């Protein structure tokens, strides 16, 4: 029997593959397809039972989920802390500066190192964290310009955003039906905004909030993300 989160992932993979993206988008990577094996192992291993909180990221980073199929999926943390590995297939159309090397990739994802490093510091065993929490990305796709520069979903054209957000909202709502969270917390403001929009017409009590994104582009995160995120949780009233 297929895991319900795997069913949602496979449906989302097909939905986003139907969307056509135009200039300045030159490359689109879909790790739900080429990194299907480790991605689905993550869902099957940790996506069981009710969760108190869904953490919602924006979309994969080029050296994180783009390589491993796991949200904020820094290779070392995914392999050594989460205990997830698997086959990552070759991708036909990739930017020469952003190859898909899977678990052989030598680059690390700063956001993923910070996020899962903080989780590991609080929950030495990953299973302890996933008893109450789960982590997903709102959008599963990586977008790049011709130069190899990362393009975030909010920078797409209005037409593209409308099509993308529709299927991602649907997948998020279905995920919440399975996990029944009390909170959806954006890792960054984008996640909170999309969660509020996705559930705006859903008559179910749920709380929303955001914590600081661990991106190295954030000066506040660079001053000590683990400390800052603890402050954010305290302000939200979320018990860790």
N, CA and C of each residue as an Amber inpcrd file, in Angstrom:
protein
   720
   0.8420000  -1.2020000   0.0000000   0.0000000   0.0000000   0.0000000
   0.8780000   1.2540000   0.0000000   0.5690000   2.1840000  -0.8840000
   1.3850000   3.3960000  -1.0130000   1.1270000   4.3530000   0.1460000
   2.1990000   4.8810000   0.7070000   2.0940000   5.8560000   1.7960000
   1.3190000   7.0770000   1.2900000   0.3940000   7.6300000   2.0860000
  -0.3980000   8.7690000   1.6110000   0.4350000   9.9890000   1.2220000
   1.5330000  10.2520000   1.9170000   2.3790000  11.3840000   1.5350000
   3.1060000  11.1170000   0.2140000   3.4100000   9.8620000  -0.0570000
   4.0110000   9.5020000  -1.3360000   3.0080000   9.7250000  -2.4600000
   1.7670000   9.3850000  -2.2280000   0.7210000   9.6310000  -3.2290000
   0.6020000  11.1190000  -3.5420000   0.6390000  11.9440000  -2.5010000
   0.5650000  13.3950000  -2.6860000   1.7670000  13.8950000  -3.4780000
   2.9520000  13.3940000  -3.1310000   4.1820000  13.7990000  -3.8140000
   4.1420000  13.4410000  -5.2970000   3.6840000  12.2470000  -5.5980000
   3.6400000  11.8100000  -6.9940000   2.6230000  12.6130000  -7.8040000
   1.5050000  12.9520000  -7.1840000   0.5110000  13.7820000  -7.8660000
   1.0700000  15.1820000  -8.1160000   1.7690000  15.7400000  -7.1150000
   2.3600000  17.0640000  -7.2700000   3.4290000  17.0600000  -8.3590000
   4.2270000  16.0000000  -8.3920000   5.2620000  15.8870000  -9.4210000
   4.6520000  15.9880000 -10.8120000   3.5510000  15.3000000 -11.0420000
   2.8870000  15.3430000 -12.3480000   2.2810000  16.7160000 -12.6140000
   1.7020000  17.3150000 -11.5670000   1.0610000  18.6210000 -11.7390000
   2.0670000  19.7040000 -12.1230000   3.2100000  19.7520000 -11.4460000
   4.1780000  20.8080000 -11.7520000   4.8670000  20.5680000 -13.0920000
   4.9680000  19.3050000 -13.5050000   5.5990000  19.0050000 -14.7900000
   4.7680000  19.5060000 -15.9700000   3.4890000  19.7750000 -15.7410000
   2.6150000  20.2630000 -16.8140000   2.7410000  21.7750000 -17.0220000
   3.3460000  22.4650000 -16.0730000   3.4290000  23.9240000 -16.1560000
   4.6150000  24.3320000 -17.0300000   4.3890000  25.2770000 -17.9090000
   5.4470000  25.7850000 -18.7920000   5.9970000  27.0770000 -18.1930000
   7.3130000  27.1280000 -18.0190000   7.9780000  28.3140000 -17.4750000
   8.8300000  28.9570000 -18.5670000   8.7260000  30.2600000 -18.6530000
   9.4170000  30.9930000 -19.7200000  10.4840000  31.9180000 -19.1370000
  11.2190000  32.5630000 -20.0410000  12.2830000  33.4920000 -19.6930000
  11.8220000  34.4470000 -18.5870000  12.6180000  34.6840000 -17.5450000
  14.0480000  34.3620000 -17.4120000  14.3550000  32.9620000 -16.8700000
  13.3410000  32.1010000 -16.7080000  13.6150000  30.7320000 -16.2570000
  14.2450000  29.9550000 -17.4130000  15.4730000  29.4940000 -17.2190000
  16.1700000  28.7440000 -18.2610000  16.2980000  27.2700000 -17.9000000
  16.2890000  26.9520000 -16.6060000  16.4390000  25.5700000 -16.1370000
  15.4460000  25.3190000 -15.0000000  14.8100000  24.1610000 -15.0440000
  13.8920000  23.7390000 -13.9780000  14.2800000  22.3280000 -13.5510000
  14.5670000  22.1500000 -12.2670000  14.8840000  20.8260000 -11.7180000
  13.7150000  20.3640000 -10.8500000  13.3300000  19.1110000 -11.0000000
  12.2550000  18.5460000 -10.1890000  12.7680000  17.3330000  -9.4150000
  13.2670000  17.5400000  -8.1950000  13.8160000  16.4160000  -7.4180000
  12.7760000  15.3730000  -7.0080000  11.4850000  15.7030000  -7.0950000
  10.4770000  14.6810000  -6.8290000  10.5560000  13.5600000  -7.8570000
  11.1480000  13.8770000  -9.0280000  11.2980000  12.8840000 -10.1000000
  12.6610000  12.2030000 -10.0270000  13.7420000  12.9640000 -10.1790000
  15.0600000  12.3360000 -10.2970000  15.6340000  11.8750000  -8.9490000
  15.1600000  12.4800000  -7.8450000  15.5810000  12.0360000  -6.5050000
  14.4030000  11.3680000  -5.7870000  13.5790000  10.6950000  -6.5660000
  12.3620000  10.0870000  -6.0260000  12.6540000   9.1050000  -4.8920000
  13.6970000   8.3010000  -5.0510000  13.9460000   7.2590000  -4.0560000
  14.2580000   7.8310000  -2.6650000  15.2500000   8.7100000  -2.5110000
  15.4870000   9.2490000  -1.1620000  14.3450000  10.1280000  -0.6690000
  13.6960000  10.8370000  -1.5840000  12.5680000  11.6850000  -1.1870000
  11.4530000  10.8410000  -0.5750000  11.1050000   9.7600000  -1.2340000
  10.0150000   8.9310000  -0.7380000  10.4260000   8.1410000   0.5000000
  11.6950000   7.8270000   0.6310000  12.1680000   7.1850000   1.8630000
  11.9940000   8.1310000   3.0520000  12.2610000   9.4090000   2.8260000
  12.0470000  10.4180000   3.8700000  10.5730000  10.4640000   4.2810000
   9.6830000  10.5060000   3.3090000   8.2490000  10.5580000   3.6000000
   7.7850000   9.3090000   4.3360000   8.2390000   8.1530000   3.8770000
   7.7960000   6.8860000   4.4720000   8.3530000   6.6780000   5.8770000
   9.5660000   7.1390000   6.0850000  10.2010000   6.9110000   7.3860000
   9.6890000   7.8630000   8.4540000   9.4730000   9.1280000   8.0690000
   9.1870000  10.1400000   9.0750000   7.7840000  10.7590000   8.9820000
   7.0490000  10.4830000   7.9260000   5.7450000  11.1140000   7.7500000
   4.5860000  10.2860000   8.2540000   4.7350000   9.7070000   9.4500000
   3.7040000   8.8310000  10.0000000   3.1030000   9.4170000  11.2660000
   1.8030000   9.2460000  11.4160000   1.1200000   9.7440000  12.6020000
   0.8310000  11.2340000  12.5170000   0.0810000  11.7250000  13.4940000
  -0.2360000  13.1470000  13.5410000   0.9880000  13.9530000  13.9620000
   1.0910000  15.1630000  13.4260000   2.1870000  16.0680000  13.7800000
   1.6170000  17.3450000  14.3780000   2.3120000  17.8630000  15.3340000
   1.8990000  19.1200000  15.9570000   2.1720000  20.3080000  15.0430000
   3.3140000  20.2670000  14.3600000   3.7540000  21.3910000  13.5320000
   4.2630000  20.8910000  12.1870000   3.8180000  21.5370000  11.1110000
   4.4630000  21.3840000   9.8050000   5.3290000  22.6140000   9.5890000
   6.6230000  22.4040000   9.3800000   7.5240000  23.4750000   8.9880000
   7.5100000  23.5560000   7.4600000   7.3270000  24.7710000   6.9430000
   7.1530000  24.9430000   5.5040000   8.2420000  25.8350000   4.9230000
   9.1330000  25.2220000   4.1140000  10.1440000  25.9860000   3.3950000
   9.6020000  26.4840000   2.0660000  10.4230000  27.2230000   1.3420000
   9.9900000  27.7930000   0.0680000  10.1350000  26.7850000  -1.0680000
  11.3770000  26.4940000  -1.4600000  11.6520000  25.5310000  -2.5260000
  13.0820000  25.0320000  -2.3660000  13.4760000  23.9970000  -3.0860000
  14.7920000  23.3850000  -2.8620000  15.9580000  24.3190000  -3.1510000
  17.0020000  24.1640000  -2.3580000  18.2670000  24.8270000  -2.6400000
  19.1030000  23.9500000  -3.5570000  20.0280000  24.5360000  -4.3310000
  20.7910000  23.7760000  -5.3240000  21.7200000  22.7170000  -4.7400000
  22.1060000  22.8700000  -3.4520000  23.0020000  21.8920000  -2.8330000
  22.3220000  21.1660000  -1.6620000  21.0070000  21.3140000  -1.6020000
  20.2300000  20.6570000  -0.5570000  19.2520000  19.6790000  -1.1690000
  17.9700000  20.0380000  -1.1360000  16.9470000  19.1390000  -1.6700000
  17.1570000  18.8400000  -3.1470000  17.7650000  19.7650000  -3.8750000
  18.0430000  19.5120000  -5.2940000  18.9480000  18.3000000  -5.4770000
  19.7800000  18.0090000  -4.4830000  20.6950000  16.8660000  -4.5680000
  20.1340000  15.6190000  -3.8780000  19.4030000  15.8050000  -2.7830000
  19.0150000  14.6670000  -1.9390000  17.5300000  14.3350000  -1.9590000
  16.6940000  15.2770000  -2.4170000  15.2580000  15.0410000  -2.3910000
  14.6200000  15.2870000  -1.0380000  15.3780000  15.7830000  -0.0600000
  14.8820000  16.0040000   1.2990000  14.9070000  17.5080000   1.5880000
  13.8360000  18.0710000   2.1400000  13.8180000  19.5090000   2.4270000
  14.9950000  19.9550000   3.2980000  15.6220000  21.0720000   2.9110000
  16.8150000  21.5830000   3.5850000  17.8870000  20.4870000   3.6470000
  17.9390000  19.6870000   2.5870000  18.6610000  18.4230000   2.6070000
  20.1500000  18.4740000   2.4040000  20.8470000  19.1960000   3.2660000
  22.3130000  19.1160000   3.2650000  22.7430000  17.6490000   3.3180000
  23.6640000  17.2770000   2.4490000  23.9860000  15.8620000   2.2410000
  24.4280000  15.1580000   3.5180000  25.3440000  15.7520000   4.2530000
  25.8510000  15.1010000   5.4640000  24.7510000  14.9040000   6.4940000
  23.8840000  15.9050000   6.6550000  22.8130000  15.8030000   7.6430000
  21.7700000  14.7700000   7.2280000  21.4470000  14.7400000   5.9490000
  20.4670000  13.7620000   5.4580000  21.0020000  12.3450000   5.6490000
  22.2450000  12.1580000   5.3070000  22.8500000  10.8150000   5.3890000
  23.1130000  10.3960000   6.8320000  23.7330000  11.2800000   7.6130000
  24.2320000  10.8790000   8.9320000  23.2230000  11.0810000  10.0560000
  22.4210000  12.1290000   9.9730000  21.4460000  12.3740000  11.0370000
  20.0840000  11.7410000  10.7140000  19.5870000  11.9990000   9.5060000
  18.2840000  11.4440000   9.1390000  18.3700000   9.9830000   8.7090000
  19.5640000   9.5380000   8.3320000  19.7350000   8.1520000   7.9230000
  19.0880000   7.8340000   6.5910000  19.0400000   8.8420000   5.7090000
  18.4090000   8.6720000   4.3920000  19.4740000   8.7120000   3.3060000
  19.4560000   7.7120000   2.4470000  20.2600000   7.7090000   1.2290000
  19.4160000   7.0820000   0.1280000  19.8980000   7.1150000  -1.0910000
  19.1480000   6.4980000  -2.1790000  19.6700000   6.9430000  -3.5260000
  19.1390000   6.3220000  -4.5440000  19.5710000   6.6040000  -5.9170000
  19.0430000   7.9590000  -6.3670000  19.9210000   8.7550000  -6.9530000
  19.5490000  10.0220000  -7.5650000  19.9190000   9.9180000  -9.0410000
  18.9320000   9.9950000  -9.8920000  19.1400000   9.7860000 -11.3190000
  19.7880000  10.9980000 -11.9850000  20.3740000  10.7600000 -13.1370000
  20.9520000  11.8480000 -13.9280000  19.8330000  12.7400000 -14.4620000
  20.1220000  14.0220000 -14.5760000  19.1600000  14.9840000 -15.1190000
  19.6980000  15.4830000 -16.4520000  18.8410000  15.4320000 -17.4640000
  19.2870000  15.7250000 -18.8280000  19.7160000  17.1730000 -19.0130000
  18.8510000  18.1090000 -18.6610000  19.1170000  19.5180000 -18.9300000
  19.4980000  20.2330000 -17.6390000  20.8000000  20.3180000 -17.3650000
  21.2680000  20.9910000 -16.1540000  22.2410000  22.1060000 -16.5180000
  22.3100000  23.0950000 -15.6660000  23.2790000  24.1680000 -15.8510000
  24.6610000  23.6310000 -15.4870000  25.6920000  23.9440000 -16.2800000
  27.0340000  23.4210000 -15.9820000  27.5690000  23.8170000 -14.6130000
  27.0760000  24.9200000 -14.0650000  27.5120000  25.3390000 -12.7330000
  26.6920000  24.6720000 -11.6250000  25.6050000  24.0050000 -11.9850000
  24.7080000  23.4090000 -10.9910000  24.3820000  21.9590000 -11.3580000
  25.3940000  21.0980000 -11.4420000  25.1300000  19.7020000 -11.7980000
  24.4050000  18.9720000 -10.6640000  23.6970000  17.9250000 -11.0220000
  23.0700000  17.0700000 -10.0200000  23.9980000  15.8750000  -9.8010000
  24.5940000  15.8210000  -8.6200000  25.5340000  14.7600000  -8.2690000
  25.0130000  13.8740000  -7.1390000  23.8260000  14.1920000  -6.6390000
  23.2480000  13.3930000  -5.5720000  24.0960000  13.4070000  -4.3130000
  24.2210000  12.2590000  -3.6850000  24.9470000  12.1740000  -2.4150000
  26.4670000  12.2460000  -2.6150000  26.9130000  12.3050000  -3.8650000
  28.3360000  12.4920000  -4.1410000  28.7130000  13.9700000  -4.2180000
  27.7210000  14.8500000  -4.1440000  27.9830000  16.2890000  -4.2260000
  28.8670000  16.7180000  -3.0630000  29.9210000  17.4490000  -3.3580000
  30.8720000  17.8680000  -2.3240000  30.4880000  19.1840000  -1.6650000
  29.5050000  19.8960000  -2.2450000  29.0820000  21.1810000  -1.6790000
  28.0950000  20.9530000  -0.5410000  28.0770000  21.8480000   0.4150000
  27.1120000  21.7590000   1.5050000  26.0830000  22.8730000   1.3650000
  24.9130000  22.6500000   1.9360000  23.8350000  23.6320000   1.9130000
  23.8110000  24.3200000   3.2720000  24.1910000  25.5970000   3.3050000
  24.3030000  26.3020000   4.5860000  22.9730000  26.2850000   5.3330000
  21.8820000  26.5750000   4.6250000  20.5710000  26.5900000   5.2840000
  20.2460000  25.2250000   5.8840000  20.5640000  24.1620000   5.1310000
  20.2930000  22.8180000   5.6150000  21.1880000  22.4190000   6.7720000
  22.4470000  22.8220000   6.7080000  23.3700000  22.5440000   7.8150000
  22.8950000  23.2180000   9.0890000  22.4560000  24.4600000   8.9420000
  21.9700000  25.2000000  10.1070000  20.6690000  24.5960000  10.6420000
  19.7250000  24.3280000   9.7430000  18.4200000  23.8470000  10.2030000
  18.5360000  22.4780000  10.8750000  19.0850000  21.4940000  10.1590000
  19.1500000  20.1470000  10.7260000  20.1730000  20.0670000  11.8580000
  21.1900000  20.9440000  11.8250000  22.1360000  20.9900000  12.9330000
  21.4530000  21.4500000  14.2090000  20.5640000  22.4500000  14.0720000
  19.7940000  22.9190000  15.2320000  18.8540000  21.8140000  15.7290000
  18.1760000  21.1460000  14.7890000  17.2770000  20.0510000  15.1780000
  18.0510000  18.9700000  15.9250000  19.2020000  18.5840000  15.3880000
  20.0020000  17.5260000  16.0110000  20.4700000  17.9250000  17.4060000
  20.7780000  19.2140000  17.5870000  21.2050000  19.6850000  18.8950000
  20.1180000  19.5490000  19.9400000  18.8680000  19.6810000  19.5310000
  17.7460000  19.5610000  20.4550000  17.2080000  18.1400000  20.5460000
  17.3030000  17.4230000  19.4270000  16.7670000  16.0600000  19.3570000
  17.8600000  15.1380000  18.8150000  18.7020000  14.5750000  19.6960000
  19.8200000  13.7390000  19.2260000  19.3840000  12.5920000  18.3110000
  18.1670000  12.1000000  18.5170000  17.6270000  11.0820000  17.6150000
  16.5490000  11.7210000  16.7560000  16.6850000  11.5810000  15.4400000
  15.7460000  12.2290000  14.5240000  14.3070000  11.8180000  14.7890000
  14.1110000  10.5770000  15.1930000  12.7560000  10.0820000  15.4520000
  12.0410000  10.9010000  16.5240000  12.8010000  11.4350000  17.4830000
  12.2110000  12.2570000  18.5450000  11.6210000  13.5450000  17.9630000
  12.3360000  14.1540000  17.0400000  11.8530000  15.3710000  16.3780000
  10.5780000  15.0860000  15.5900000  10.5940000  13.9950000  14.8230000
   9.4760000  13.7180000  13.9260000   8.2390000  13.1620000  14.6340000
   8.3380000  12.8960000  15.9000000   7.1310000  12.5510000  16.6550000
   6.1620000  13.7250000  16.7010000   6.7060000  14.9430000  16.6690000
   5.8530000  16.1420000  16.7760000   5.9140000  17.0550000  15.5630000
   6.9990000  16.9470000  14.7890000   7.2270000  17.9050000  13.7150000
   7.4450000  17.1930000  12.3750000   7.1900000  17.9430000  11.2950000
   7.5240000  17.4520000   9.9620000   7.9400000  18.6570000   9.1240000
   8.7640000  18.4090000   8.1110000   9.3130000  19.4910000   7.2880000
   9.0040000  19.2100000   5.8210000   8.4060000  20.1860000   5.1540000
   8.1500000  20.0750000   3.7180000   8.5370000  21.3910000   3.0550000
   8.7510000  21.3450000   1.7580000   8.8880000  22.5620000   0.9750000
   7.5750000  22.8240000   0.2560000   7.1850000  24.0780000   0.2050000
   5.9420000  24.4410000  -0.4660000   6.0050000  24.0890000  -1.9540000
   7.0500000  24.5400000  -2.6190000   7.2550000  24.2740000  -4.0470000
   8.3970000  23.2750000  -4.1960000   8.2360000  22.2360000  -5.0140000
   9.2870000  21.2280000  -5.1400000  10.3390000  21.5360000  -6.2010000
  10.1570000  22.6190000  -6.9410000  11.0110000  22.8850000  -8.0950000
  12.1380000  23.8680000  -7.8010000  13.2490000  23.6660000  -8.5120000
  14.3810000  24.5990000  -8.5070000  14.3410000  25.3640000  -9.8260000
  14.4180000  26.6890000  -9.7690000  14.4140000  27.5280000 -10.9680000
  15.7460000  28.2610000 -11.0850000  16.2920000  28.2840000 -12.2920000
  17.5490000  29.0000000 -12.5130000  17.4760000  29.8310000 -13.7880000
  18.1590000  30.9550000 -13.7460000  18.3130000  31.7800000 -14.9340000
  19.4420000  31.2160000 -15.7930000  19.6350000  31.7820000 -16.9540000
  20.6770000  31.3130000 -17.8730000  22.0540000  31.3670000 -17.2320000
  22.2660000  32.3300000 -16.3460000  23.5590000  32.5000000 -15.6820000
  23.8050000  31.4370000 -14.6090000  22.7460000  30.7020000 -14.2270000
  22.8390000  29.7580000 -13.1250000  22.3440000  30.3520000 -11.8200000
  21.9690000  31.6210000 -11.8590000  21.4460000  32.3070000 -10.6660000
  20.1160000  31.6960000 -10.2580000  19.9600000  31.4800000  -8.9580000
  18.7200000  30.9160000  -8.4330000  17.5760000  31.9130000  -8.5830000
  16.3980000  31.4050000  -8.9410000  15.2120000  32.2410000  -9.0890000
  14.1380000  31.6670000  -8.1720000  13.6630000  32.4380000  -7.2240000
  12.6750000  31.9250000  -6.2790000  11.2690000  32.0060000  -6.8760000
  10.3350000  31.1780000  -6.3930000   8.9930000  31.1280000  -6.9880000
   8.2660000  32.4700000  -7.0160000   8.4980000  33.3130000  -6.0230000
   7.8110000  34.6060000  -5.9850000   8.2690000  35.5530000  -7.0850000
   9.3610000  35.2090000  -7.7810000   9.8760000  36.0600000  -8.8560000
   9.3860000  35.5970000 -10.2380000   8.5660000  34.5590000 -10.2900000
   8.0030000  34.0990000 -11.5580000   6.9590000  35.0940000 -12.0520000
   6.5370000  34.9380000 -13.3090000   5.4750000  35.7980000 -13.8290000
   4.1740000  35.4930000 -13.0960000   3.2360000  36.4130000 -13.1580000
   1.9610000  36.2230000 -12.4700000   1.2490000  34.9680000 -12.9640000
   1.2600000  34.7520000 -14.2610000   0.6050000  33.5720000 -14.8450000
   1.2460000  32.2820000 -14.3230000   2.5740000  32.2630000 -14.2840000
   3.2850000  31.0790000 -13.7960000   3.0350000  30.8590000 -12.3100000
   3.0720000  31.9390000 -11.5390000   2.8100000  31.8220000 -10.0950000
   1.4110000  31.2840000  -9.8310000   0.4420000  31.7740000 -10.5760000
  -0.9420000  31.3320000 -10.3750000  -1.0640000  29.8290000 -10.5900000
  -0.4870000  29.3430000 -11.6800000  -0.5570000  27.9070000 -11.9870000
   0.2020000  27.0870000 -10.9550000   1.3880000  27.5650000 -10.5710000
   2.2170000  26.8350000  -9.6110000   1.5840000  26.8200000  -8.2270000
   1.1340000  27.9850000  -7.7700000   0.5690000  28.0810000  -6.4240000
  -0.6970000  27.2340000  -6.2870000  -1.4660000  27.1260000  -7.3450000
  -2.6980000  26.3350000  -7.2860000  -2.4010000  24.8740000  -6.9320000
  -1.4100000  24.2760000  -7.6070000  -1.1250000  22.8590000  -7.3570000
  -0.3450000  22.6720000  -6.0530000   0.4930000  23.6470000  -5.7000000
   1.2420000  23.5440000  -4.4400000   0.3170000  23.7410000  -3.2410000
  -0.6610000  24.6590000  -3.3710000  -1.6610000  24.8300000  -2.3090000
  -2.4240000  23.5210000  -2.0820000  -2.8180000  22.9000000  -3.1820000
  -3.5820000  21.6490000  -3.0860000  -2.7630000  20.5700000  -2.3860000
  -1.4850000  20.4570000  -2.7310000  -0.6250000  19.4470000  -2.1020000
  -0.4380000  19.7420000  -0.6160000  -0.3080000  21.0230000  -0.2560000
  -0.1420000  21.3910000   1.1470000  -1.4010000  21.0620000   1.9470000
  -2.5530000  21.3640000   1.3790000  -3.8030000  21.0440000   2.0730000
  -3.9520000  19.5360000   2.2690000  -3.6020000  18.7720000   1.2580000
  -3.6900000  17.3060000   1.3740000  -2.7030000  16.7730000   2.4200000
  -1.5300000  17.3810000   2.4740000  -0.5410000  16.9840000   3.4750000
  -1.0730000  17.2420000   4.8790000  -1.7290000  18.3850000   5.0560000
  -2.3020000  18.7150000   6.3590000  -3.4550000  17.7780000   6.7240000
  -4.1900000  17.3190000   5.7350000  -5.2640000  16.3510000   6.0090000
  -4.6820000  15.0470000   6.5640000  -3.5050000  14.6790000   6.0800000
  -2.8600000  13.4450000   6.5360000  -2.2370000  13.6300000   7.9170000
  -1.5210000  14.7360000   8.1110000  -0.7380000  14.9340000   9.3380000
  -1.5070000  15.6530000  10.4440000  -2.5850000  16.3340000  10.0970000
  -3.4600000  17.0120000  11.0680000  -2.7090000  17.9260000  12.0380000
  -1.9000000  18.8550000  11.5360000  -1.1230000  19.7220000  12.4360000
  -1.9850000  20.7930000  13.0960000  -1.5230000  21.2790000  14.2380000
  -2.1300000  22.4460000  14.8820000  -1.5250000  23.7340000  14.3350000
  -0.2800000  23.6360000  13.8650000   0.4710000  24.7940000  13.3580000
   1.0500000  24.4890000  11.9770000   1.0880000  25.5110000  11.1340000
   1.9640000  25.5090000   9.9600000   2.8710000  26.7210000  10.1230000
   4.1540000  26.4650000  10.2410000   5.1240000  27.5330000  10.4980000
   6.0710000  27.6510000   9.3150000   6.0540000  28.8170000   8.6940000
   6.9430000  29.0590000   7.5700000   8.3700000  29.2380000   8.0450000
   9.2800000  28.5760000   7.3630000  10.7030000  28.8610000   7.5810000
  11.0120000  30.0190000   6.6410000  10.7660000  31.2110000   7.1500000
  10.7700000  32.4170000   6.3370000   9.3460000  32.9040000   6.1090000
   9.2050000  34.1690000   5.7560000   7.8910000  34.7890000   5.6020000
   7.0990000  34.2110000   4.4310000   7.7860000  33.7770000   3.3900000
   7.0860000  33.2260000   2.2210000   6.2250000  32.0350000   2.6320000
   6.7780000  31.1330000   3.4250000   6.0420000  29.9420000   3.8330000
   4.7880000  30.2850000   4.6090000   4.8960000  31.2270000   5.5320000
   3.7090000  31.6220000   6.2910000   2.6480000  32.2160000   5.3720000
   3.0710000  33.0690000   4.4540000   2.1260000  33.7080000   3.5440000
   1.3790000  32.7100000   2.6820000   2.1130000  31.7440000   2.1510000
   1.4640000  30.7430000   1.3000000   0.5550000  29.8320000   2.1170000
   0.9530000  29.5040000   3.3370000   0.1090000  28.6570000   4.1860000
  -1.2060000  29.3580000   4.4930000  -1.1440000  30.6200000   4.8570000
  -2.3730000  31.3640000   5.1490000  -3.2790000  31.4090000   3.9320000
  -2.6860000  31.6020000   2.7650000  -3.4780000  31.6600000   1.5310000
  -4.0890000  30.2980000   1.2060000  -3.3000000  29.2480000   1.3580000
  -3.7660000  27.9020000   1.0120000  -4.9370000  27.4640000   1.8820000
  -4.9440000  27.8940000   3.1510000  -5.9820000  27.4500000   4.0860000
  -7.0380000  28.5160000   4.3600000  -7.0240000  29.5800000   3.5490000
  -7.9250000  30.7050000   3.8080000  -9.3940000  30.2850000   3.8030000
  -9.7380000  29.3140000   2.9660000 -11.1410000  28.8880000   2.8570000
 -11.3950000  27.5430000   3.5250000 -10.4310000  27.0730000   4.2790000
 -10.5820000  25.7880000   4.9690000 -11.0940000  26.0370000   6.3810000
 -12.2400000  25.4870000   6.6850000 -12.8420000  25.7080000   8.0110000
 -12.3060000  24.6810000   9.0050000 -11.0570000  24.9060000   9.3710000
 -10.4150000  24.0200000  10.3290000  -9.4940000  24.8600000  11.1930000
  -9.5800000  24.7320000  12.5100000  -8.7250000  25.5530000  13.3740000
  -7.2510000  25.2190000  13.1850000  -6.4950000  26.2110000  12.7750000
  -5.0640000  26.0130000  12.5620000  -4.3710000  27.3500000  12.7840000
  -3.1740000  27.2950000  13.3240000  -2.4210000  28.5090000  13.5770000
  -1.2450000  28.6080000  12.6050000  -0.8710000  29.8440000  12.3230000
   0.1990000  30.0930000  11.3570000   1.2240000  31.0530000  11.9540000
   2.4360000  30.9050000  11.5150000   3.4920000  31.7900000  11.9710000
   4.7230000  31.6000000  11.0980000   5.7790000  32.3130000  11.4360000
   7.0300000  32.2020000  10.6910000   8.1970000  32.3210000  11.6520000
   9.2850000  31.6570000  11.3120000  10.5520000  31.8250000  12.0160000
  11.5990000  32.2610000  11.0000000  12.6810000  32.7750000  11.4960000
  13.7550000  33.2650000  10.6380000  14.2880000  32.1660000   9.7350000
  14.4680000  32.4900000   8.4610000  15.0680000  31.5360000   7.5220000
  16.5690000  31.4510000   7.8010000  17.1460000  30.2370000   7.7130000
  18.5770000  30.0900000   8.0200000  19.5200000  30.4700000   6.8780000
  19.0240000  31.1490000   5.8780000  19.8380000  31.5000000   4.7120000
  21.0390000  32.3680000   5.0830000  22.1970000  32.1260000   4.4690000
  23.3640000  32.9840000   4.6990000  23.1800000  34.3900000   4.1280000
  22.1100000  34.5900000   3.3550000  21.8120000  35.9290000   2.8350000
  21.1910000  36.8220000   3.9070000  20.8400000  36.2390000   5.0550000
  20.2110000  36.9930000   6.1340000  21.2480000  37.3960000   7.1820000
  21.4930000  38.6850000   7.3650000  22.4460000  39.1180000   8.3970000
  22.0600000  38.6280000   9.7860000  20.7590000  38.6280000  10.0900000
  20.3170000  38.1710000  11.4090000  20.6290000  36.6870000  11.6000000
  20.4100000  35.9010000  10.5460000  20.7140000  34.4660000  10.6320000
  22.2070000  34.2420000  10.8250000  23.0190000  35.0750000  10.1870000
  24.4680000  34.9160000  10.2880000  25.0160000  35.3040000  11.6630000
  24.2130000  36.0200000  12.4430000  24.6540000  36.3930000  13.7890000
  24.3980000  35.2650000  14.7920000  23.7860000  34.2000000  14.3510000
  23.4990000  33.0680000  15.2380000  22.0790000  32.5800000  15.0370000
  21.8600000  31.8400000  13.9560000  20.4930000  31.4480000  13.6000000
  19.8320000  30.5990000  14.6780000  20.5630000  29.6560000  15.2560000
  19.9680000  28.7680000  16.2630000  19.4100000  29.5670000  17.4350000
  20.1310000  30.5600000  17.8620000  19.6740000  31.4040000  18.9760000
  18.4630000  32.2330000  18.5590000  18.5320000  32.8080000  17.3670000
  17.4500000  33.6630000  16.8900000  16.1560000  32.8790000  16.6690000
  16.2630000  31.6580000  16.1720000  15.0560000  30.8860000  15.8930000
  14.3780000  30.4650000  17.1950000  15.1560000  30.2440000  18.2340000
  14.5810000  29.9220000  19.5410000  13.7400000  31.1030000  20.0460000
  14.2260000  32.3100000  19.8100000  13.4810000  33.5180000  20.1960000
  12.1700000  33.5790000  19.4240000  12.2150000  33.2580000  18.1340000
  11.0060000  33.2890000  17.3110000   9.9670000  32.2890000  17.8140000
  10.4080000  31.1040000  18.1760000   9.4610000  30.0940000  18.6830000
   8.8400000  30.5590000  19.9960000   9.6550000  31.1960000  20.8260000
   9.1490000  31.6930000  22.1100000   8.0610000  32.7440000  21.8770000
   8.2830000  33.6230000  20.9070000   7.2950000  34.6640000  20.5850000
   6.0030000  34.0530000  20.0640000   6.1140000  32.9760000  19.2830000
   4.9260000  32.3120000  18.7620000   4.1820000  31.5290000  19.8400000
   4.8890000  31.1690000  20.8860000   4.2890000  30.3470000  21.9290000
   4.3100000  28.8680000  21.6060000   5.2590000  28.4780000  20.7490000
   5.3910000  27.0740000  20.3630000   6.4260000  26.4120000  21.2700000
   6.0080000  25.3850000  21.9630000   6.8980000  24.6680000  22.8900000
   7.7780000  23.7020000  22.1190000   9.0790000  23.7790000  22.3570000
   9.9950000  22.8730000  21.6800000  10.3250000  21.6720000  22.5560000
